[in-house]
Amino acid sequence: MTDSNLHQLLLERHSIRKYTDRSLSPDDVKTILEAALLSPSSKSKRPWQFVVVDDKDALANLAECKDFGAKPIAGAAMAVAVVSDPAESDCWLEDASIAAIFMHLQAAALGIGSCWIQVMGRDKGEESAEDIVRSILGIPESLKIPCIMTFGYPDENRRPVDPDKLLWEKVHLARWRDNEE
């Protein structure tokens, strides 16, 4: 892939929340998971693990893990719970996040849609989303679940980002400067 291909992928990639019923091929699933396993981690600790779910009932149950924002899980062909062990690395959250975005970008390169579904720090009523996901998937109590990544073929069309609308005012050169300066 050339730099211009990566840049074009970044302009075209979006979070996809609506999916067709089409299944993912085993080769594409392997490629997406391989991207996660290739992701860099602090001191090569690799504190992450991944729970792959394609059972429709399990996906429907996971879609109920929090009050808002988890519904795309039910319509996905596959979801991957990104799990990380704080005892393995003090950078467990960063490492898990990088692995999630590697999967997101790999999926986009394959023409597969995906979306980050925040789990950690979210609730369903009085119960934490992490505890609900942990219960559904049998994840040990000692592990954290930053997110669930959904994957499937997009059932929505999104336009590429217009580079002229990028927020360059959020970039500060050499030191912080207020916009008024």
N, C-alpha and C positions, 0 to 999 in steps of 0.2 A: 504494500500500500504506500502510495506517495503521500507527502505532507498535504498536498492539495486534496487528496481523497479523504484523509482524516478530517481536514477542515470542513469539507463538504458534508461528511457524516455528522459532524458536530452541528452544522447549520440545519440539517434535516431531521435530526433525532428529536423526539418528543416523548414525554410520558404518555403512554397509551393505556386507557382505562376500559375500552370496549374492544372485545375480541370476537372473531368468528369461531365456529365450532371445529375448525380444522385442527387436527393433531400436529404436534411437532415431531419431526423425524428423530429417531434415536441418534443419528449423526449430529444433528443440530443441538440436541440436548447435551451430548458429550462435548461439543465445541463450546457451548455456553459455560458448562461446568469447568472445563479446562481453563477458560479465561479466568474464572475465580481462583483456581489453583495456581495460576501463573501470576497472580497479583502480588505486588511487593508487600512486605510486612516489616515492621521494625525489628532489626537484628535477626531477620529471617525466622522469627518465632512462630509464625503462622498459627495464631491462636484461634483461627476461625474453623468452623465446621458448617456443613450445609445439609439441610433436610429437604429432599426433593419430593414434592407431592403432585400427583396427577390424578388421584382418585376424586371424582366429582363430589362425593359426599364429604370427604375431608376438606376439599376446597370450599364447599358451602359452609361448613362449620367454621373454618378459619376466617371466612368473610364476616363472621359475627363477633370477631374478637375485640372490637372496640366500637364506641358509639358512632364514629364518623370516619369515613375514608377507606374502609376495608372492603367495600362491596365489589371492586374489580377482581378480587381473588376468586369469587364464585364463577366468573365467566372466563377465567384464564384456562389455557390448556395445561399449564404447569405453574406451580409456585415453588419458590425456594426460600425456606426460612434461613436467614443468615444468623448463625449462632457463634458466640465468641466467649472465650474463657479469660476473665480478668486475672486469674492466678498465673496465666502463662505470659502475660505481657501488660505493661502499664499503658500500652498503645492499642489495646484490644479493640476499642471503638473505632479508631482511625483505620486500623487494619481491616476490620470487618466492612467499613464503609467503602474502602478502596476496592475490596473484592466485589461488593455489590455493584459499584459503578463499572467495573470491568465487565461483569455479566451484562449490564445494561447496554454498554457500547458494543459488545460482541453480538448481542441479539440484534441491535440496530443494523450492524454490518451484514447480518444474515437476512434482513428484511422482516425480522420478528419484532413485535412491539413488546415493551416492558414498562413496568412502573414500580417505583419504590413505595412500599406501604410501611409507614412508620409504626413500630410496635412499642419500642422502649419509651416509657414516659407517657403512654396513652392508657386509657381506661374504658371499661364498659360498666357504667354505673359505679359501684364501689370496688369492682375487681380490676386488677391490672390486666392489660392486654397481654403482657408477657406471661402471666400466670395462666391465662386462657390458652394461649398458643402452646405453652409448655405442657399443659394437660392434654391437649389434643394430640400432640406429636411425641409425647413421652420424653421431653427434653429435661435433663437433670436440673435441679434447683440452683446449682452453683454456676450455671452458664447464663449469659445475657443474650437477649434476642433484639438486636437493634432494628431489624426490618424483615419484611417478607418481600421478595421480588416476584412480581407476576410476569408471565410470558405467554404470548400467543400471537396469532396473526391479527393485525389491526382490522377493526371494523369501524374505523373512523379515519377521516383524511385530515391531515394537519399540514399547513403550509410551512416551508422552510422559514427560518428566522431571517428577517431583513437585517443585514449587517449594519445598515445605516441607523437602526434603532437600538443598537447596543448602548449600554449605559457607561460610556467612557468617563463620565464625571465621577464614577466610583473608583477610578484608577488614579493613584497619587504617585508622582514621580519623585524619587529621592527622599521625600518626607511628606507627612500629612499636610494637606492644604485644604482649607475650606473653599467651597465653590465661589465665594465672594472675592477671593484673592485674585 
